[in-house]
Amino acid sequence: MRRFILLLGAGALIGGAAFWQITQPRPLAAALFDGVTGDANRGQTVFTAAGCASCHMAPGAEAEAQLVLAGGQAFASDFGTFYAPNISPDPTSGIGGWSVTDLANALMRGISPDGAHYYPALPYWSYARMQPQDLADLHAYLVSLPADATANTAHDIGFPFSIRRLLGGWKFLNRQTDFVVQGDLSPEETRGRYLAEALAHCGECHTPRNALGGLQTGRWLAGARNPDGKGSAPNITPAKLGWSESEIVEYLTSGFTPDYDSVGGHMAHVVENMAQLPEADRRAIAAYLKRVPAAE
């Protein structure tokens, strides 16, 4: 019995140590941004492509008020309700005191400046594919926007999802930082892949998820129900999206489908953002979508 208790205790210690190792935050190397200088003008394009304002503007904000990133919008899910935080340059409520590395760790690793895990309502496994220069440019643009002191709203999440340390295990099981679509892509298709898989994080809505909320990359862009359970995002692989590249470009520009239907829901914000990008970027996304493996 004594030997059994000792073995049980040793197993618990080993298991606890393994859990602690697996779930610890793993930030980026600070040297990644050595010599990288951000440019706010380029950062505006990154900001638009990533749709930052769509989630982080105040509820109901319109026109220029959408650039006041006070947060507060609610996003319901099976795991609870998440509230977008304030990412304005306010030094107390927002990210005014963040360095480029702080922003990069948040977006690419899901780690706060004080070392806590962020919930994957922030699509960091998509943003993990971002280039360091784009991160630096985005930071330069974000700190140029109006500051707002609105306090953040705490997430409404029950046990055990409220234990942030467990998110380290979720990251371990669902980590996906490589581009999904591989192969011999043209420069245009490669640019479209970067826009769709990294900045615009299309897969976060259009790809089905497993029981833990991780993306099923084997069914990339095959359609999925909305996180709040109301409606769904369609299959946009060649198996279902029969539009020509020109028709895709038109949809991303005007919001009108080939049969004269119009965009609605959260996708309206996506189209609003895409319409502000250079036409070459919308064409690149259309070319990329034609290279995505067909999935029923």
C-alpha positions as CSV (number, residue, x, y, z in Angstrom):
1,M,0.0,0.0,0.0
2,R,2.8,2.4,0.9
3,R,4.5,1.7,-2.4
4,F,1.2,2.3,-4.3
5,I,0.7,5.6,-2.5
6,L,4.3,6.6,-3.4
7,L,3.8,5.7,-7.1
8,L,0.5,7.5,-7.1
9,G,2.1,10.6,-5.7
10,A,5.0,10.4,-8.1
11,G,2.5,10.1,-11.0
12,A,0.5,13.1,-9.8
13,L,3.7,15.2,-9.6
14,I,4.8,14.1,-13.1
15,G,1.3,14.8,-14.5
16,G,1.2,18.2,-12.8
17,A,4.6,19.1,-14.1
18,A,3.6,18.0,-17.6
19,F,0.4,20.0,-17.4
20,W,2.3,23.1,-16.2
21,Q,4.8,22.8,-19.0
22,I,2.2,22.2,-21.7
23,T,-0.1,25.1,-20.6
24,Q,2.5,27.8,-20.0
25,P,2.4,30.8,-22.3
26,R,5.0,30.8,-25.1
27,P,5.7,34.4,-26.2
28,L,7.6,35.4,-29.4
29,A,11.2,36.3,-29.3
30,A,11.6,40.0,-28.8
31,A,14.4,40.0,-31.4
32,L,11.8,39.2,-34.1
33,F,11.2,43.0,-34.3
34,D,14.7,44.2,-34.1
35,G,15.2,46.8,-36.9
36,V,11.5,46.7,-37.9
37,T,10.0,50.2,-38.1
38,G,6.2,50.6,-38.4
39,D,4.5,52.8,-40.9
40,A,1.0,54.1,-40.1
41,N,0.0,54.5,-43.7
42,R,0.7,50.9,-44.5
43,G,-0.8,49.9,-41.1
44,Q,-4.1,51.3,-42.2
45,T,-4.3,48.7,-44.9
46,V,-3.4,46.0,-42.5
47,F,-6.1,47.3,-40.1
48,T,-8.7,47.4,-42.8
49,A,-7.9,43.9,-44.1
50,A,-8.0,42.4,-40.6
51,G,-11.3,44.0,-39.8
52,C,-10.2,45.3,-36.5
53,A,-12.9,48.0,-36.2
54,S,-15.7,45.6,-37.0
55,C,-15.2,43.8,-33.7
56,H,-13.5,46.5,-31.5
57,M,-15.7,49.6,-32.3
58,A,-18.3,50.5,-29.7
59,P,-21.8,48.9,-30.3
60,G,-23.7,50.8,-32.9
61,A,-20.8,53.0,-33.9
62,E,-21.0,54.5,-37.4
63,A,-18.8,56.5,-39.8
64,E,-15.7,58.0,-38.1
65,A,-16.8,56.7,-34.7
66,Q,-15.9,53.2,-35.9
67,L,-12.2,54.3,-35.5
68,V,-12.7,54.8,-31.7
69,L,-11.9,51.3,-30.7
70,A,-13.6,51.4,-27.3
71,G,-14.8,47.8,-27.5
72,G,-17.9,46.4,-25.8
73,Q,-19.5,44.4,-28.5
74,A,-20.8,41.0,-27.3
75,F,-20.0,37.7,-29.1
76,A,-22.1,34.8,-27.8
77,S,-20.8,31.2,-28.2
78,D,-21.2,27.7,-26.8
79,F,-18.6,28.5,-24.2
80,G,-20.0,31.8,-22.9
81,T,-20.3,35.4,-24.1
82,F,-17.1,37.3,-25.0
83,Y,-16.8,41.1,-25.0
84,A,-14.4,42.8,-27.4
85,P,-11.9,44.8,-25.4
86,N,-10.8,48.4,-25.7
87,I,-7.8,48.6,-28.1
88,S,-7.7,52.3,-28.4
89,P,-4.4,54.1,-27.4
90,D,-5.8,54.9,-23.9
91,P,-2.9,54.0,-21.5
92,T,-5.3,52.6,-18.8
93,S,-8.2,50.9,-20.5
94,G,-6.7,50.4,-23.9
95,I,-3.3,49.5,-25.4
96,G,-1.6,52.8,-25.1
97,G,1.3,51.3,-23.2
98,W,1.9,48.3,-25.4
99,S,5.0,47.8,-27.4
100,V,5.1,46.2,-30.9
101,T,6.1,43.0,-29.2
102,D,3.2,43.2,-26.8
103,L,0.8,43.6,-29.7
104,A,2.5,40.7,-31.6
105,N,2.2,38.4,-28.7
106,A,-1.5,39.2,-28.3
107,L,-2.3,38.7,-32.0
108,M,0.1,35.9,-32.9
109,R,0.3,33.9,-29.6
110,G,-2.8,34.9,-27.7
111,I,-0.8,36.2,-24.7
112,S,-1.4,39.4,-22.8
113,P,1.5,41.7,-21.7
114,D,1.3,40.3,-18.2
115,G,1.6,36.7,-19.5
116,A,-2.0,35.5,-19.4
117,H,-3.7,33.5,-22.1
118,Y,-6.3,35.2,-24.3
119,Y,-9.4,33.3,-25.3
120,P,-9.5,32.3,-29.0
121,A,-12.4,34.7,-29.6
122,L,-9.4,36.6,-30.7
123,P,-8.3,34.6,-33.8
124,Y,-4.7,34.4,-32.9
125,W,-4.0,31.2,-34.8
126,S,-5.0,33.0,-38.0
127,Y,-3.0,36.1,-37.1
128,A,0.0,33.9,-36.2
129,R,0.7,33.8,-40.0
130,M,1.2,37.6,-40.1
131,Q,4.5,39.1,-41.2
132,P,6.5,41.1,-38.5
133,Q,6.5,44.2,-40.8
134,D,2.7,44.1,-40.9
135,L,2.5,43.8,-37.1
136,A,4.8,46.9,-36.7
137,D,2.8,48.8,-39.3
138,L,-0.5,47.9,-37.6
139,H,0.9,49.0,-34.2
140,A,1.9,52.4,-35.7
141,Y,-1.6,52.9,-37.0
142,L,-3.4,51.8,-33.9
143,V,-1.5,54.3,-31.7
144,S,-2.5,57.1,-34.1
145,L,-6.2,56.6,-33.5
146,P,-8.3,58.4,-30.9
147,A,-7.9,57.2,-27.3
148,D,-11.0,56.3,-25.3
149,A,-11.1,55.5,-21.6
150,T,-14.1,53.2,-21.7
151,A,-13.5,50.3,-19.2
152,N,-13.5,46.7,-20.5
153,T,-16.4,44.4,-19.9
154,A,-15.5,41.1,-18.3
155,H,-16.3,38.0,-20.3
156,D,-19.4,36.0,-19.1
157,I,-17.9,32.5,-19.0
158,G,-18.7,29.7,-16.6
159,F,-16.4,27.1,-15.0
160,P,-14.2,25.4,-16.2
161,F,-13.7,27.7,-19.2
162,S,-13.1,30.6,-16.8
163,I,-9.7,29.0,-15.9
164,R,-7.4,30.7,-18.3
165,R,-4.5,28.3,-17.6
166,L,-6.5,25.6,-19.4
167,L,-6.2,27.7,-22.6
168,G,-2.6,26.6,-22.8
169,G,-3.9,23.1,-23.3
170,W,-6.4,24.3,-25.9
171,K,-3.6,26.0,-27.7
172,F,-1.5,22.8,-27.6
173,L,-4.3,20.7,-29.1
174,N,-5.5,23.2,-31.7
175,R,-2.3,25.1,-32.7
176,Q,-2.3,25.8,-36.5
177,T,0.2,28.4,-37.6
178,D,1.1,27.0,-41.1
179,F,-0.9,28.1,-44.1
180,V,-3.6,25.6,-44.9
181,V,-3.5,25.8,-48.7
182,Q,-0.2,24.6,-49.9
183,G,1.3,23.9,-53.3
184,D,2.8,25.8,-56.2
185,L,0.9,29.1,-55.9
186,S,1.3,32.1,-58.2
187,P,2.3,35.4,-56.6
188,E,-1.3,36.6,-56.8
189,E,-2.6,33.4,-55.2
190,T,0.0,33.7,-52.5
191,R,-1.1,37.2,-51.7
192,G,-4.7,36.0,-51.6
193,R,-3.8,33.2,-49.3
194,Y,-2.1,35.7,-46.9
195,L,-5.1,38.0,-47.0
196,A,-7.7,35.2,-46.5
197,E,-5.9,32.9,-44.1
198,A,-4.0,35.5,-42.0
199,L,-5.3,39.1,-42.1
200,A,-9.0,38.6,-42.9
201,H,-9.1,35.3,-41.0
202,C,-11.8,33.9,-43.3
203,G,-11.5,30.4,-41.9
204,E,-12.6,31.5,-38.4
205,C,-16.2,31.8,-39.7
206,H,-16.3,29.6,-42.7
207,T,-14.5,26.5,-41.4
208,P,-16.3,23.9,-39.1
209,R,-15.0,23.4,-35.6
210,N,-14.4,20.4,-33.3
211,A,-16.0,19.9,-29.9
212,L,-13.4,22.1,-28.3
213,G,-13.8,25.0,-30.8
214,G,-10.7,24.2,-32.8
215,L,-10.8,24.6,-36.6
216,Q,-11.2,21.4,-38.6
217,T,-8.6,22.4,-41.3
218,G,-9.3,19.2,-43.2
219,R,-12.6,20.9,-44.2
220,W,-11.2,24.3,-44.8
221,L,-13.8,26.9,-45.7
222,A,-16.5,24.2,-46.0
223,G,-19.0,26.2,-44.1
224,A,-19.9,26.3,-40.4
225,R,-22.7,27.4,-38.1
226,N,-22.3,30.8,-36.5
227,P,-20.8,30.7,-32.9
228,D,-24.0,32.1,-31.5
229,G,-26.0,29.3,-33.0
230,K,-28.0,31.7,-35.3
231,G,-27.5,31.0,-38.9
232,S,-24.3,29.8,-40.6
233,A,-21.4,30.8,-42.8
234,P,-21.6,29.2,-46.2
235,N,-19.2,26.8,-47.9
236,I,-16.9,29.0,-50.1
237,T,-14.8,26.2,-51.6
238,P,-15.1,25.4,-55.3
239,A,-17.6,22.6,-54.4
240,K,-20.3,25.1,-53.6
241,L,-19.1,28.6,-54.7
242,G,-19.5,28.5,-58.4
243,W,-18.9,32.2,-59.0
244,S,-16.2,33.3,-61.4
245,E,-13.2,35.3,-60.1
246,S,-14.8,38.5,-61.5
247,E,-18.0,37.8,-59.7
248,I,-16.2,37.2,-56.4
249,V,-14.3,40.5,-56.9
250,E,-17.7,42.3,-57.5
251,Y,-19.2,40.7,-54.4
252,L,-16.2,41.9,-52.3
253,T,-16.5,45.3,-53.8
254,S,-20.3,46.1,-53.9
255,G,-21.8,43.3,-51.7
256,F,-24.0,42.1,-54.6
257,T,-24.1,38.4,-55.7
258,P,-24.3,37.3,-59.3
259,D,-28.1,36.9,-58.8
260,Y,-28.5,40.4,-57.4
261,D,-28.9,39.4,-53.8
262,S,-27.0,41.6,-51.3
263,V,-24.7,40.9,-48.4
264,G,-26.0,40.9,-44.9
265,G,-25.1,40.2,-41.3
266,H,-21.5,40.4,-40.1
267,M,-20.3,39.8,-43.7
268,A,-21.5,43.3,-44.5
269,H,-18.6,44.6,-42.4
270,V,-16.2,42.3,-44.2
271,V,-17.3,43.6,-47.6
272,E,-17.1,47.2,-46.3
273,N,-13.5,46.5,-45.4
274,M,-12.6,44.6,-48.6
275,A,-14.0,47.4,-50.7
276,Q,-11.4,49.7,-49.2
277,L,-8.5,47.5,-50.2
278,P,-6.8,47.8,-53.6
279,E,-8.6,46.0,-56.3
280,A,-5.5,43.8,-56.8
281,D,-6.1,42.4,-53.3
282,R,-9.7,41.5,-54.0
283,R,-8.6,39.8,-57.2
284,A,-5.9,37.9,-55.2
285,I,-8.5,36.6,-52.8
286,A,-10.7,35.5,-55.7
287,A,-7.7,33.7,-57.2
288,Y,-6.9,32.0,-53.9
289,L,-10.5,30.8,-53.4
290,K,-10.3,28.9,-56.7
291,R,-7.2,27.1,-55.4
292,V,-8.9,26.0,-52.1
293,P,-9.6,22.2,-52.1
294,A,-13.2,21.5,-52.8
295,A,-15.1,20.2,-49.7
296,E,-18.7,19.1,-49.6
